[in-house]
Amino acid sequence: MLISIAIDFRLADVATRERFHLSEERLTQLYRTARSEVVTEAALISTCNRTELYAWVDSDEPKVVERAVQTLARRWMRTRADGDALLQSSTRRVGIEAARHVVRIAAGLESQVLGDGQILGQLKAAYKRSTRGQAAGPVLHRLFETALRAGKRVQTETSLTAGRNSVGAEAAITASQRFGNLENARCLVVGAGKTGARATKQLHRLGARDLVIMNRTFETAQELAKFVGGRAAPFDTLHVEAAMADVVIVATGSEVPVITGPSLATAREACASMGYAILLMDLSLPRNIDPRVSDQPGVTLVDLDTLHQPILDAETMRRDAVPVATAICESEIDSFMEWIATMPARDAIKPLREALEDVARREVAFAAKDAGVHDAAVAERTASRIVAKLLAGPMAALRRAVQRGEPLDAQAMMLLEMFSPAAAPAPRPSRTARPPAPAVRVAAAVPPVPAVSDAPHAPASGAARADGRRRAPREVRSSLILSPEQFT
């Protein structure tokens, strides 16, 4: 049974998510302790908005599943009390609901920002960590491969991840479109909050290299400037820095304009930049740039009304893509659940596969040796392909039996009896090695035969003997059980 324990932004605030977040060291410890006789696989997804643990429980019994959930929560948080607190704040899912959730995460349908393009990379990183920790097994391998495939399909087949999803990113795009190449432009970003940070990072991605970051808390500006390779400037030099810039993006929480018309004009005159073009972009509400600055020569002012429409268009396009993305996810989920349902069929056919693979591997290696080829990998691949083709029919029949709801006990037992090496009969001793029967036992068993008789030869089986008794037919011995050696 697939289970998940999830802490995400929908039901947990930042403080709660921080409490249950796992560092890399703690995650390594969790992977070492999570598995048990019942919990055979585990993998954890960790982002800024969610921490979710997925596990495979080797039972469908509700009591066993509940005990596994309790154990995982305690090992996640180390103590019973903290584990209970985790379960009270988390969302638990089992079976198809757990599978559906992780697939929708990969598609961007469960992100805080619809169509978040970063989640797919975060999911892939989580999958790699669980693989390195040797915590993921065949079920979680299949689950994450299904989720990643669904996410890629949504990205390529729908418009769910198209367009920009923030005012800051849209402002940077607009600056690039209106100003042209940003490589030689000086860009000033006023405000290092979420919007300002997104604008700064997008400018950097678009080629801007002369980036100046300004914030009332200078240390915050320094951190962002270091991230993009720019420089931080004191807030009291705002108008001078603006006068020397080509692009100015303002995103602060001020209730009054931080850039005023007269102060900017004075600074531009002092810097001898009055005649140069400058693009001012106001992303704040209330507005942080005095509208009168547009009266100055060379100044272009862009506000939220100008930027809002492209964002609305992108959001509308994303929402229109949700039904198609959902259908892709459901298709992949159905495929995964069908794979889960046929696990008993694969287990039932495992002895046959092992027997055939052993035979095919030896025969291919023998033929390759005769041909002068000594590539073990080629022999292994060839043997696997042969066995896969031979088992296609039996596997399809077992799948149909599972879909009809028929128990696989009879089919499994038949395959085990036919192809399990342990069930092979002991070899018969050769005729020449059989010791002759003692003469006394022969004389006692066979009555004397007259020396001379005109009677015709007795039939070989079932005919009357000379003493009037009928000869019993010879017992026919046969074996329907074949061992791997008998295939060769």
N, C-alpha and C positions, 0 to 999 in steps of 0.2 A: 504494500500500500504506500503510495506517495503521499507525504505530508509536508506541510510548511508552517513555519512560525514567522510572522512578519510584523515589523515595526516600520511604519511609513508616515509620510506627511499628512495623510488624510485623517488619522486618528491620534497622532502623537506630535506634540510641539517640539521645537528645537531642543529644549532642555531634556525632554524625555528621550529623544533620539540620541542625544549625547550620552545619556546614562547607559544605554544599552549598546553603544557602539563598541566594536572590537578593534583593537590595534592589530598590527601584523603579528606581533609576538603572541597575543592572546588567540588570534585566529589559528596560528600553528598549533598551539596547545589544544584548542578545541578539536581540530582535525585528528589529533593523536588520541583523544579520549572519547570522541562522539560515537565511534562505531562499537558495536557489541554483537552478541549473538542474534539479537533481533534487528538492530539498526545496522545495516550492512553498507550503506553509502550516505555521504553528506556533502553539501556544498553551500557556501554562504555568499550572498550578494550584498555588497556594502557600497552605498553611495551617500551623498550629502542628504538625500531625501528618504533613504530606506536602508534597513538592515534586515535581510530575510534569510532564514535557514531552511534549506530543502533537504529531505532525507527519505531514504527508502526503507520501510519497515517490512521485514520478511514475514508478515502475517496480515490477515484482514480482520482478525478478531478485535472488536472495539476495546476490550480491556487491555489487550496487548498494545494496541495503538496508543491508547491514553497513557499507559505506563511509559511508552517510548517518548511521548511528548514531554512528560514530566522529567524524565531523565535528561533529555536534550536541553531543556530549559535550565536545569541545575548545572549542567556542565558548561553551558553558555555563560552563566553568571557566577558559577563556582559554589554558591550557597543555596540552600533550599528556600530561604526567605526571599532572596533576590530573584531566584527562579520563579517563585510564585508571583512576584511583582511583575516580572516580564510577561508571564502568561495573562495577567490582568490587563496589561496595556497593549497586548499584541492581537493580531488576527490569525486564527488558525484555519487552515484549509487542508482538505484531504482529497485524494483521487483526482478526478478530472478537473475539479475546481483549482487545485494546486497547479496542475499542468497548464490550465487555461491562463492563470494569472502570470506565470513566468513568460509564456509566449506573448501575452499582451504587453508585458513590460518591454520585451525585446522590440516589439513593433512601435513603441512610443505611445501606446493608447492609455497607459497608466501613469504617464509622467505628469509632473506638476505643470509643465509647459507642453501642450499637446504636440506630438510629433518630435519630441526632443531627439536630436540627432546624435547626442553623446552617449545615450544609454546603451546602445548596441556595443560600443567599445568597452564600457564599464562591465557589461555582462560577459563579454569575451574574456576580460581580465579576471573576473571572478571564477570563470570556468577553468582557466589556466592555473589559478592558485589551488583550486581543489584537486586538479590533476597532479600538480607537483606535490601536494600533500598526501597523495595516494588515498584520498577520501572518496572520490567519485568512482562508481562502478558502471556496469553496462547500462543500467536504467538511467542514471543521471547523465551519462555520456549521450545517450539517445535523446533525453529531454533537452539538454542544452544545444545539441546539434539541431534539433527541431526548432527551438526558439530562435537561434541565430539565423537559420534559413528563413523563418517567417519574417524576421526583422529586415533581412536583405531584400526579400520579395516586396515588402511594403515600401521600402525606400525606392526600389526600381520600378514597381508597377503602379504606384499611387503617388499622389501629390501631398501626402500627409506630412512629409518633412520638407516640403518646398517653401520658399520664401523666408523672410526674416521674422523673428518672434519677439523682438524687443525694440524699444524706442532708441536705445543707445546704438544697437547694431544698424538700425535703419538710418540713423543720422550719419554714421560713418559711410554707409553706402551712398547716401545722397551727396555727401561732401566729395566723395570720389567721382561721382557722376558730374557734378557741377564744376569742380575745380580741375578735374583731370588727374594726371599722374601725381600721387601724393609723396613720391620718393624725395623730392626736393622741397616739399612744403613744410612750413613750421605749423604744427598743430598744437593748440592749447586746449586742454580739457580742464574745466573748472568743476570740481566735485568728484570725489573718489568713492562714491557709494556704488550701489549695484548698477544703476544706469550709466554713470560715468565710467565705471570699470569696463562694462560691456562695450561702450563706445571706444575706449582706449584700446582694448584688445582687438576690436574689429579694424580700427585704423592701422594698427600694427600689422595685422594680417593682409591689409590692402596695400602695404608697402611703405607706410609712413615711418620715417627714421628719426626725424627731429620732433620728438614728443615732449611736451612740457605738461606736467601734472600739478594741479594746485588744489589744496584743500585746507579748510580751517584747522584741522589737525595735521600738522606738517608730517608727522611720522607715517600717517596713512598714505599721504601723497608719495612719500619716499618708497614705501613698500610697492605701490603700484608702478612707480617709475622704474624701480629695479626689475620688476617682472617683464617690462616691455623694452628695457634698455634706454629709457628716457631720463629726464631729470625733473626734480621737484623744485618748485618755486614758492616763496612765501606769499601768503594771501594778500598782503598789503601792496604787492607789486602788480596787482591784477590788471590795471588799466595800461600800464607800460608793456606788460607781456602781451596783452591783447592787441595793442597798437603795432607790435612787432610780428604778430602772427599772420598766417594766411587763412587758417581755419580756426574758429573758436567755438567750442561746444560747452554749453553751460547747463549743469544739472545739479542744482543744490536745493536745499530745503528752506532757503530764505523766503521770508514773507514780503520782502521788498526787493527791487532790482539791485543786483550787485554790479552791473555795468550800466552806467548812466551816460546820456548823450554828451553833456558838457565835459565830464572827466575824460571820456574817450577822445573827444576832439582835442582837448589840451594835450593829452599824451601823444596823439598822432602828430600834432604840430611839433612837439618837442623831439620826436623821433624821426621827423621828416618823412613820414609815411602817409601823409594825408591823401596823396593821389593814387596810392596803391589799392588794389582790390583786396577786400577782406570779407570772408563769409562767416556770419554770426548765426549760431543755431541755438535756440532757446528750448530746452527740453523740460523746463520746470513749470509747475503750476502751484501758486501764482507765478506769473512771468518774472524772470530774473534779469531780463535785458530790457532796458528802456526802449519802447518802440520808436522814440524820436531819433535813435541812432541811424535809422534808415534814411534820414534826410542828408546825411553826410556823403560826400562823393566817394564812390567805390565800395560802399557798404551794402551788402545783401543780407537781409534778415529772414531767417526761416524759423517758424514756430511749430507748436504741436499740431495745429490745424493742417499745416502742409505735410507733416510727417505721418499723420494718423491714417490717412487713406491707404497708403501702401501696406501698412500693418493690418488694417481691417481686411483688405483684399486677400492678404496671405492667410489670415485667420479663417476667412470664409472658405478659401480653397482647401485648407486643412480639414475643416469640419465636413466639407462635402466629400472628402476622401475617407471618412471614418467607416461608412458601411462596407466599402470595398476592402479596406484594411481588416475589418472584423471578419469578413468572409474568408480572407486569406488565413487568418489566425485559426478560424474554426476548421478549415481544411487540414492544416498542419496538426491541430489537436486531434482530429479524428484519426489521422495516420498514426500518431503516437499511441493513442489508446488502443488501436487495433494491434499495434506491436506488443503492447502490454498484454492484451487478451490472448495472444498466441504464444506467450511465454511457456505455458504447459506443453504446447505442441513442440516447441523447440527442445524442451527438456526430454520429451518422449522420444524424439528422434535422435537424441544425442548419441546413444550407443551405436546406432546404425552409422551415423556420421563418423564416429571415431574408428569403427571397423573399416569402413570404406576408405577413409583417409590413410589409414595405416597401409592398406593394400595398395592404393594408388601411389602413395609416396614411395614405397619400396619398388614397385614396378617401373615407375618413371625414372627413379634413380638408377635402376638396373639398365634400362634402355639407354639412358644418357651416358652411362659408363661405357656401354658397348660402342656408342657413337663417338666416344672421346670427349664428351662434354662433362665438366666437373663443376657446374654451377648449382649449388644446393638451393639457392633462392629461386631459380627457374623451376627446378623440380618441385619445390613446395607450392609455387603459384599454380603450376600445371595440375598438380594433384588436387588442389583446392577447387579449381575450375571444373575438373572432372566430377568431383563429388557433388558440387553445387548443382550441376546439370542432372546428375542421377537422382538427387533428392528433391528436385523441383516438384515432381508428381506427388510423392508421399507427403511432402510438406503442404502442398495445396489441399490434399485430401484432409489432413489434420486441421488446417485452417477452416475448411468448410464445416468440419465436425464441431469446432469451437463456435462458429457463427450460428450453427443450429442449436447450440446449447447442449450438445451431447457430451457425456463424460468421456475422457480420453483413457480411462483405465484399461479397457479391453485392447484398444489399439496400442497403448504403451506396453502392456504386458506381452502382446504378440511380438512387437519389435524387440523387446528385451530378450525374449526367449529365442528369437531367430538370430539375433546378431550380437548378443553379449558374449564376449570371449569366455566368461566364466561358465556359461551354459553349454559349452561345446562338449561332446561325448569323448570319453577316453578312447584312444586308438585301439583297434583290434589287434591281437597278436597274429603274426603271420602263420600260414598253414604249415610251413616247414618247421616252424619252431614248436608246433603243438605236439606234446608227447604222445606216443601211441598208447591206446587203452590196454590194460592188462588182459592177458589171454583168458584168465578165469572169468573176468567180467563179461568178455565177449561170448564165451561159451554159455554163460548163464543167461545172457540176454537174447541170444539167437538160437532157436531150436535147430536140431540136426536136420539136414536136407538129404533126401534120398540120393544115392549115388547115381542111379539111372532113372531118368524120367522122360516120358514122351510128351509131357505137358508143355505147352508153348511158354515163351518167356513172359514173366509177370510184367504187367504195366508198371511204368515208373512211379506213378502216384495214384493212390486211391483204389488200386486193384486188389483182388483177393489173393492172399498169400497161399502157400502150399498147405498150411495147416488149417485153412478155412477162415482165418481172420483177415480183415482188410488192413492194408498198410496205411498208417496215418500220413497225411500229406506233410511235406517238409515245411517247417516254419520259415516264413520270409521275414528277414530282419531289415529294417531300413532306418534311416535317420533324416529328419527334416531340419536339423539344427546345424548351421554352418558356422564355423569359427573363422576369424580373419585368415588363418593359415590355409583353410580349405578353399578360400577364394583364389589362392594362387596355384 
